[in-house]
Amino acid sequence: MKNSSSESYKAAGVDVTAGYRAVELMKKHVLRTKTSGVADDIGGFGGLFIPDISGMREPVLVSGTDGVGTKLKLAFLQNKHDTVGIDCVAMCVNDIVCCGAKPLFFLDYIACGKNEPERIAEIVSGVAEGCVQSGAALIGGETAEMPGFYPADEYDLAGFAVGIADREKIFDKNNVRAGDTIIALPSSGVHSNGFSLVRKIFGEDDLKGDMGARLLTPTKIYVNDILTLSENVKIKSCAHITGGGFYENIPRALPDGVCASIEKAGVRVPEIFSIIMEKGGVPERDMFNTFNMGVGMCVIVDKSDADAALRLLPEAYILGECREGEGVELW
């Protein structure tokens, strides 16, 4: 790397030496995520991982990919880049844990208009924090400097996670029956969905100030909660409440002929959603069809297991119950 440079490429807007500097700055963050399965250091062409499959009869790899979306615009306005990486990891690992998979490793992709090594390292520090919270190793990634495609001070961030589960222990929505209990795991806020609407409602001055900082709160990672619960209670199904809110995500955790019956008055809706609804004049149904409304994850268990689940997850509460029907009934 010491002899690698190109003045012609730099004149076109791509400084390869800045990329090398960014890698050096991010190494300390990557090392925080190292687990026993990591088999190679950062810097190779591929990330190597040796999974521990001891005790598993039929190991199944589970993958998920996502990005942060237009929530990144708030990071640009706030000039704060160390939390959006948590969002990126959360959106992936929260998906794969919905079937009971334990995250193994994560890779990120950062595309930017100009590679500022310190800012790239700040972004990766958030990715590393998300990996630490979920128990995943950050085994690689890519930073692409793309002048003329992205503005110099903007970037996009995406990634993917791979996890593992024993096939016989994978949550199966076909086990859900009428009478089962739906448990809500509270969100940390808006998470990383619905920000195109959020940005339409709030002006740039709001998003540069305290409201923007509040909305930038990173997505909660539910991996430890779900895996701990699954070791003690039979989880029938899970739903990660992302874009599309209740109406789009909860039905994905239900079999045909079963619906989720939820009393709106029982949903513990944080103040931020009331502010969004009132300031934007957003109809209540649209709120529940766009945002998580304070519920980041739903877990469905047998009614007889509900009390045990709530003892294990003190912040959780009963959201509703399963009944015969289709989709979601909010009443």
Secondary structure, 3 states (H helix, E strand, C coil): CCCCCCHHHHHCCCCHHHHHHHHHHHHHHHHCCCCCCECCCCCCCCCCECCCCCCCCCEEEEEEEEECHHHHHHHHHHCCCCCHHHHHHHHHHHHHHHHCCEEEEEEEEEEECCCCHHHHHHHHHHHHHHHHHHCCEEEEEEEEECECCECCCCEEEEEEEEEEEEHHHCCCHHHCCCCCEEEEEECCCCCCCCHHHHHHHCCHHHHHCHHHHHHCCCCCCCHHHHHHHHHHCCEEEEEECCCCHHHHHHHHHCCCCEEEEECHHHCCCCHHHHHHHHHHCCCHHHHHCCCCCCEEEEEEECHHHHHHHHHHCCCCEEEEEEEECCEEEEC
